[in-house]
Amino acid sequence: MSFVYVHVPFCKTICSYCDFVRCGYHQGLADKWLQAIQKEIKEKLRNEKITTLYLGGGTPTSLTIAQMEVLLECLGEYSADVEEYTVEANVESLDDSMLNLLAGYGVNRISLGVQSIDATLIKRMNRHHDKQMVIDTIQRIHHHGIHNISCDLIYGLPAQTPALWQEDLRVLCEQDIQHISLYALTIEEHSAFGREKVAAMEEDEEADFYEAAITYLQSQGFEQYEISNFARHKHYSKHNQAYWHYEDFIGIGCGASGKQKHARYDNTRNLETYLRQGPSPSYIALTSKDERFEMIMMGLRLTQGISLSKFSKRFGCELLSCYENAVQKNIRLGLLRMENGFIKATDKGLHVLNSVLLDFMEG
């Protein structure tokens, strides 16, 4: 099984909070990028059986129809048995022609960047949709036969009030969607917000937004299965679960990352270098201690927690023995608990997971 992430670095406009590997769309540049990424796709996927395929960015749907078809056609040689095929999209760049193309190549999940439905907040983020466009786009996606839809929301935005946040949640919960991802605003140094010295929301206030969202989403039939992710009817993200279960995965494209054979790699973030020299990855070798901690760090994000038998099978040691002090301390504090062969964070523990993980770093 292989889990594959493909990074498309182009955006029609740059959001105020974004510091991902991205650049303004230019057709000639995108054509050159397509030539480069096709080479990497063929090199990395030649003998792979792909389980999940995820096109992220950037904004994949900023490509033209013709460019997207070239990319999908190249991936189509390897994606016949894909169980989950996700494409990230912005509301304003997902028209009928693009949806028809995506559905025709087997895309069966759309991750829609909504972030907010409030007009003032949308403008502040330098995004270009409105509430009705969100509703219409969700309906259009269904019309094209793609029924697994996830929407992203951000909290902690400048001038965002609890009432505005509640309205964002309410509007999305009324739509026919199966998944919602929530992200706290992080002020990145090289984003527009960072350059403007936008102040981050106070931690206590941010926690109030998060807790209010959990309560409301659960009342609307969404199950929290990971710190930031909620699903109706078990529509969990199969691709992202590979990260949280600490599986190996393949990263393709400028700025993409991957993990294989006890090493993590990061492709160059420089588009010019990528076009000239290919992915040019830098590698970090992972020791057994690194991998044990990273599996704990990722696995405790899941409400299901970490399978003790899977940990033991993978590393040849018992988690409860390797990290006895950390486990016992956090069980006493009510931050971790044991249940049915899993160790998991309690609701309280999920809220302070970084503090819990500090104890495991010392283990």
HELIX and SHEET records of a PDB file:
HELIX    1   1 GLN A   27  LEU A   45  1                                  19    
HELIX    2   2 PRO A   60  SER A   62  5                                   3    
HELIX    3   3 ILE A   65  GLY A   76  1                                  12    
HELIX    4   4 VAL A   91  SER A   93  5                                   3    
HELIX    5   5 ASP A   96  GLY A  104  1                                   9    
HELIX    6   6 ALA A  119  ARG A  124  1                                   6    
HELIX    7   7 LYS A  131  HIS A  143  1                                  13    
HELIX    8   8 PRO A  162  CYS A  173  1                                  12    
HELIX    9   9 ALA A  192  ARG A  195  1                                   4    
HELIX   10  10 GLU A  203  SER A  219  1                                  17    
HELIX   11  11 LYS A  238  TRP A  244  1                                   7    
HELIX   12  12 LEU A  271  GLN A  277  1                                   7    
HELIX   13  13 SER A  288  GLY A  299  1                                  12    
HELIX   14  14 LEU A  308  PHE A  315  1                                   8    
HELIX   15  15 LEU A  319  CYS A  322  1                                   4    
HELIX   16  16 GLU A  324  ARG A  332  1                                   9    
HELIX   17  17 ASP A  347  HIS A  351  1                                   5    
HELIX   18  18 LEU A  353  MET A  361  1                                   9    
SHEET    1   A 9 GLU A 223  GLU A 226  0                                        
SHEET    2   A 9 ASN A 229  ALA A 231 -1                                        
SHEET    3   A 9 HIS A 179  ALA A 184 -1                                        
SHEET    4   A 9 ASN A 148  TYR A 155  1                                        
SHEET    5   A 9 ARG A 109  GLN A 115  1                                        
SHEET    6   A 9 GLU A  84  ASN A  90  1                                        
SHEET    7   A 9 ILE A  50  GLY A  57  1                                        
SHEET    8   A 9 SER A   2  VAL A   8  1                                        
SHEET    9   A 9 ILE A 250  ILE A 252  1                                        
SHEET    1   B 2 PHE A  10  CYS A  11  0                                        
SHEET    2   B 2 CYS A  23  GLY A  24  1                                        
SHEET    1   C 3 SER A 257  GLN A 260  0                                        
SHEET    2   C 3 ALA A 263  ASP A 266 -1                                        
SHEET    3   C 3 SER A 282  ALA A 285 -1                                        
SHEET    1   D 3 ILE A 306  SER A 307  0                                        
SHEET    2   D 3 PHE A 342  ALA A 345 -1                                        
SHEET    3   D 3 LEU A 336  GLU A 339 -1                                        
END                                                                             
